[in-house]
Amino acid sequence: MSTAARSYLALAAVAFACLGANALLAPDAAARSLGFQPESVSALNEIRATYGGLQLAIAAVAAVGAVRAAGRTAALAVVAAICGGMAFGRLVSLLADGPPHPATYLWWSIETLAALCGAGLLAGRARPGTPRGAR
């Protein structure tokens, strides 16, 4: 179980770091890839903060959990909750606003899968009788 959790967190760290670096360094391109165009300095600021800095912070949490057993459960919970929250937000938007840009369905699928995998890994860590070293 420990190898699966470490692998999940390492993959999450790389994915969030790539997304965050892209949005931080090229917010226009990041926005266009999702089908919208920032029209002000404030919009660029928001993209750099939310899609850039926040994603890099999530990557850091995942990376710490991947290398430190003491932070692994918390990191799993954070990544699973964030991915679940993003997937839920996309579902609400689909129902309230209608069909999004086609690329959004790919992100929705990835976020849902990541949330479910993270929840499954967390459930496995909480199972009574699991040896502590295997968590």
C-alpha positions, 0 to 999 in steps of 0.5 A: 500500500505504501508504494501505491500511495507514494506513486500516486502522490509522486504522480500528483506532484508532477502533474500539479507542478507542470500545470502550476508552472505553465499557468504561472509562466504562460497564463494566456496560453493556459487560459486559451487551452481551456477555451477562454481569453483573459481580458485584463491584468486582474484576469492574468493575476487570477490565473497566475494565483489560482492555476499557478501558485495554488497548483504549485502549493498542491504539488509541494504537499503531494511531494512531501507526502510522497517522500515522508511517511509522516505526512502521507495520510494528510497529503493523500487527503488533501490531493483527493479532496482537491481533485474531488472538489474540482470534479464536483465543481465541474459537475455543478457547472455542467448542470447549471451552465451547460456543456463546457469546452471539450477539453474540460471533459478530459480534466473532469475524468482525470480529477474524478479518477484521481479523487477516487484513487486517493479515497481508495488509498485513504480507505486502505490506510484506515483499515484496521489490522493493516500493519503500520509499515504498510500504510 
